[in-house]
Amino acid sequence: MSGLPERSLIIGQVKQVLAEDLGSGDLTARLLDEHVEAEARILCRESAVLCGVAWAGEVYRQLDPAIVIDWQAADGDSIVPGQIICRLCGNSRSLLSGERTVLNYLQTLSGTATIAHRYAEAVSGTGVKILDTRKTIPGLRLQQKYAVRCGGCHNHRVGLYDAILIKENHVQVAGSIAAALKKARETVPAGVSIEIEVESMSELKEALVADARRVLLDNFDLRMLSEAVKLNAGQARLEASGGVDLQTIRVIAETGVDDISVGALTKNVRAVDLSMLFV
């Protein structure tokens, strides 16, 4: 899958989570003969979109490079109940010590990719892009944003450093929408995206007069969204946000907005049901 974070980042992320789980060592694994070899399989128990292969593989690379993993599916693949995702063989202590960390990665990131896929499918054919937000699990932002792409949706800004989103409180401090936009254009490097949030049609008009090129329509109802699209007439890229779920997203997309941001892609994650079984 394209867009995988740099390997150095993955190595550091896995090192951190292994330290969190193993600490000074796996006490339970010491009950096993240290020389015993074993085979295991990771099995899917529900329909999902797979994500997290690189992190799972890195867990065992750091724990025991001798462990062999034969992946039967790749990131972005649809998986079904009963499907074997991978086969593993190697030292039994190592396999068991890494089991929970591997499953945590695969279950959580596959959960993100799966819900992203459902949202992408819900707006298929409309031309609308579904965007993620910064509402991510702490410590898992890059991983979840990668999972969003695996599911067929799109990343918005990664953090506060790579794009500007002027929200209500920023406007309040700046004095006005026009003042906030002017200050943003004066202070950011060329090529940095500048978006401003509006909460009413009058604020949208003010933003368009100030030559806004990207506008977030916060909690606009369907009638307001349609009016906003008509008023905008293609001047700015319009993003709808608020009140979005799988039941409402299609009708929101059909109003003609360009983007819809969905915090639930990364915030309300339900882990996919996977398990590791020794054979």
PLY file of the C-alpha trace (Angstrom):
ply
format ascii 1.0
element vertex 279
property float x
property float y
property float z
element edge 278
property int vertex1
property int vertex2
end_header
0.00 0.00 0.00
1.41 3.41 -0.94
2.16 6.09 1.60
3.54 3.84 4.33
5.40 5.93 6.96
9.17 5.83 6.82
10.71 2.66 8.18
12.66 4.59 10.81
9.36 5.86 12.22
7.84 2.39 12.31
10.93 1.03 14.08
10.68 3.73 16.75
6.94 3.30 17.22
7.26 -0.45 17.68
10.19 -0.08 20.04
8.10 2.16 22.25
5.07 -0.14 22.42
7.20 -3.22 23.06
8.86 -1.43 25.97
5.40 -0.57 27.27
4.29 -4.21 27.22
7.46 -6.18 27.98
9.18 -3.90 30.47
11.95 -5.92 32.06
10.77 -9.17 30.42
7.84 -11.51 29.79
7.41 -13.38 33.07
4.76 -15.77 31.76
6.84 -16.82 28.76
9.49 -18.14 31.15
7.18 -21.03 31.93
7.94 -22.42 28.46
11.02 -24.28 27.31
13.17 -21.63 25.67
14.12 -23.95 22.80
10.64 -25.05 21.70
9.60 -24.07 18.15
5.98 -23.53 17.18
3.65 -22.60 14.34
0.76 -20.16 14.59
-1.82 -18.46 12.43
-3.57 -15.11 12.68
-7.19 -15.63 11.78
-9.89 -13.13 10.83
-13.31 -13.57 12.44
-15.28 -10.84 10.63
-15.35 -8.96 7.34
-12.85 -6.11 7.40
-10.10 -4.22 5.57
-6.63 -5.25 6.67
-4.08 -2.73 7.91
-0.97 -2.86 10.07
1.19 -5.46 8.36
4.40 -3.41 8.57
4.01 -2.79 12.30
3.14 -6.41 13.05
6.16 -7.61 11.12
8.41 -5.12 12.89
7.27 -6.41 16.28
8.70 -9.84 15.59
11.74 -8.46 13.80
12.66 -6.65 17.01
11.71 -9.52 19.31
13.25 -12.34 17.32
14.45 -11.89 13.72
14.41 -15.68 13.27
10.61 -15.76 13.26
9.24 -16.30 9.76
5.94 -14.67 8.74
4.12 -15.71 5.60
1.52 -13.04 4.89
-1.59 -14.20 3.04
-3.06 -10.69 2.70
-1.74 -7.13 2.39
-2.76 -3.73 3.73
-5.89 -2.52 1.99
-7.14 -6.02 1.18
-10.66 -7.04 2.08
-10.64 -9.99 4.48
-13.47 -12.31 5.46
-14.41 -14.51 8.45
-12.26 -17.62 8.65
-9.51 -16.21 6.45
-5.91 -16.83 7.49
-4.07 -13.50 7.39
-0.62 -14.93 7.99
1.28 -18.00 9.15
4.13 -17.69 11.63
6.81 -20.08 12.77
9.65 -19.72 15.24
10.48 -19.74 18.91
7.33 -20.26 20.99
8.39 -17.78 23.68
8.93 -15.06 21.10
5.66 -15.77 19.33
3.71 -15.48 22.57
5.57 -12.42 23.82
4.67 -10.52 20.64
1.13 -11.84 20.27
-0.77 -9.04 22.01
1.26 -6.19 20.48
0.86 -7.65 16.99
-2.88 -8.10 17.44
-3.28 -4.63 18.94
-1.74 -3.10 15.85
-3.66 -5.23 13.37
-7.01 -4.98 15.16
-6.87 -1.22 15.74
-5.52 -0.17 12.35
-7.80 -2.62 10.52
-10.69 -1.11 12.48
-9.76 2.33 11.18
-9.31 1.09 7.61
-12.62 -0.78 7.75
-14.72 2.19 8.84
-12.92 4.38 6.30
-13.86 1.89 3.58
-17.52 2.02 4.62
-17.57 5.81 4.41
-15.80 5.78 1.05
-18.31 3.29 -0.31
-21.21 5.38 0.99
-20.28 8.33 -1.25
-19.11 6.31 -4.25
-19.85 8.10 -7.51
-20.41 11.54 -5.99
-16.87 12.82 -6.44
-16.71 13.91 -2.80
-13.55 13.28 -0.79
-13.90 11.95 2.74
-11.28 13.53 5.00
-9.95 12.49 8.38
-9.25 14.88 11.28
-6.82 15.29 14.17
-9.19 13.31 16.41
-6.82 10.36 16.58
-5.73 7.97 19.32
-2.73 9.59 21.09
0.51 8.10 19.78
-1.17 6.50 16.75
-1.74 9.49 14.46
0.53 8.51 11.57
-0.58 4.89 11.81
-4.27 5.79 11.76
-3.89 8.29 8.94
-2.18 5.56 6.92
-5.09 3.24 7.77
-7.55 5.88 6.53
-5.82 5.80 3.15
-5.90 2.00 3.14
-9.67 2.23 3.53
-10.05 4.57 0.56
-10.46 7.93 2.29
-8.10 10.90 2.43
-5.89 12.69 4.93
-6.47 16.32 5.85
-3.64 18.00 7.73
-1.41 15.69 9.76
-1.00 18.17 12.60
-0.83 21.82 13.48
2.42 22.24 11.58
1.54 21.41 7.97
-1.64 23.40 7.28
-3.78 26.18 8.75
-7.36 25.76 9.90
-8.73 29.03 11.29
-11.50 28.19 13.74
-14.00 30.26 15.72
-11.62 31.08 18.57
-8.88 32.15 16.15
-11.32 34.52 14.45
-12.43 35.88 17.82
-8.84 36.73 18.79
-7.95 38.09 15.33
-11.00 40.35 15.27
-12.68 39.17 12.07
-12.61 36.54 9.35
-10.92 38.96 6.96
-8.27 39.88 9.53
-7.55 36.24 10.34
-7.14 35.34 6.66
-4.91 38.35 6.02
-2.65 37.44 8.95
-2.46 33.82 7.81
-1.39 34.81 4.30
1.28 37.10 5.70
2.81 34.56 8.05
2.81 31.14 6.36
5.16 29.85 3.64
3.93 29.59 0.07
2.03 26.40 -0.65
0.64 25.91 2.86
-3.10 25.28 2.78
-5.23 27.91 4.55
-8.78 26.98 5.51
-11.29 28.93 7.55
-14.29 27.65 9.47
-17.65 29.42 9.18
-20.86 28.82 11.11
-23.42 30.80 9.11
-24.20 32.07 5.64
-23.16 35.59 6.63
-19.76 34.29 7.75
-19.43 32.37 4.48
-20.11 35.58 2.54
-17.46 37.37 4.60
-14.95 34.60 3.90
-15.63 34.66 0.16
-15.30 38.44 0.03
-11.92 37.98 1.74
-10.98 35.56 -1.08
-10.97 32.40 1.04
-9.90 29.41 -1.05
-10.91 26.70 1.38
-13.90 26.92 3.74
-15.15 24.53 6.39
-18.93 24.69 6.79
-19.44 23.82 10.44
-22.75 22.11 11.31
-24.62 23.47 8.29
-27.89 21.61 7.69
-28.71 20.24 4.24
-30.55 23.36 3.12
-27.67 25.59 4.21
-25.13 23.34 2.51
-27.01 23.57 -0.78
-27.27 27.36 -0.43
-23.56 27.56 0.38
-22.65 25.62 -2.74
-24.80 27.94 -4.85
-23.38 31.08 -3.24
-19.81 29.84 -3.54
-20.17 29.12 -7.28
-16.86 27.28 -7.35
-14.75 30.05 -5.79
-13.55 28.08 -2.76
-13.25 24.41 -1.93
-16.08 23.63 0.49
-15.81 21.11 3.30
-18.82 19.96 5.32
-18.31 18.99 8.95
-20.55 18.07 11.85
-23.52 15.73 12.10
-21.90 13.24 9.74
-22.45 9.51 10.03
-23.01 6.61 7.66
-26.74 7.38 7.50
-26.31 11.05 6.58
-23.12 11.20 4.55
-24.66 10.37 1.17
-27.22 13.17 1.28
-24.54 15.58 2.50
-22.35 14.59 -0.44
-25.23 15.15 -2.85
-25.50 18.83 -1.86
-22.42 19.47 -4.01
-19.74 20.10 -1.37
-16.20 19.06 -2.28
-15.10 17.41 0.95
-16.64 15.94 4.09
-14.55 15.58 7.22
-15.39 12.71 9.56
-13.87 12.52 13.03
-15.35 9.05 13.54
-12.84 7.58 11.08
-10.15 7.71 13.76
-11.97 8.64 16.97
-14.65 5.96 17.32
-12.55 2.93 16.43
-13.85 -0.58 17.08
-11.12 -3.20 16.89
-11.53 -5.89 14.25
-11.92 -9.39 15.67
-8.65 -11.23 14.99
-6.96 -14.01 16.91
-3.67 -15.90 16.92
-3.97 -19.67 17.13
-1.10 -22.13 17.61
-1.22 -25.25 15.46
0 1
1 2
2 3
3 4
4 5
5 6
6 7
7 8
8 9
9 10
10 11
11 12
12 13
13 14
14 15
15 16
16 17
17 18
18 19
19 20
20 21
21 22
22 23
23 24
24 25
25 26
26 27
27 28
28 29
29 30
30 31
31 32
32 33
33 34
34 35
35 36
36 37
37 38
38 39
39 40
40 41
41 42
42 43
43 44
44 45
45 46
46 47
47 48
48 49
49 50
50 51
51 52
52 53
53 54
54 55
55 56
56 57
57 58
58 59
59 60
60 61
61 62
62 63
63 64
64 65
65 66
66 67
67 68
68 69
69 70
70 71
71 72
72 73
73 74
74 75
75 76
76 77
77 78
78 79
79 80
80 81
81 82
82 83
83 84
84 85
85 86
86 87
87 88
88 89
89 90
90 91
91 92
92 93
93 94
94 95
95 96
96 97
97 98
98 99
99 100
100 101
101 102
102 103
103 104
104 105
105 106
106 107
107 108
108 109
109 110
110 111
111 112
112 113
113 114
114 115
115 116
116 117
117 118
118 119
119 120
120 121
121 122
122 123
123 124
124 125
125 126
126 127
127 128
128 129
129 130
130 131
131 132
132 133
133 134
134 135
135 136
136 137
137 138
138 139
139 140
140 141
141 142
142 143
143 144
144 145
145 146
146 147
147 148
148 149
149 150
150 151
151 152
152 153
153 154
154 155
155 156
156 157
157 158
158 159
159 160
160 161
161 162
162 163
163 164
164 165
165 166
166 167
167 168
168 169
169 170
170 171
171 172
172 173
173 174
174 175
175 176
176 177
177 178
178 179
179 180
180 181
181 182
182 183
183 184
184 185
185 186
186 187
187 188
188 189
189 190
190 191
191 192
192 193
193 194
194 195
195 196
196 197
197 198
198 199
199 200
200 201
201 202
202 203
203 204
204 205
205 206
206 207
207 208
208 209
209 210
210 211
211 212
212 213
213 214
214 215
215 216
216 217
217 218
218 219
219 220
220 221
221 222
222 223
223 224
224 225
225 226
226 227
227 228
228 229
229 230
230 231
231 232
232 233
233 234
234 235
235 236
236 237
237 238
238 239
239 240
240 241
241 242
242 243
243 244
244 245
245 246
246 247
247 248
248 249
249 250
250 251
251 252
252 253
253 254
254 255
255 256
256 257
257 258
258 259
259 260
260 261
261 262
262 263
263 264
264 265
265 266
266 267
267 268
268 269
269 270
270 271
271 272
272 273
273 274
274 275
275 276
276 277
277 278
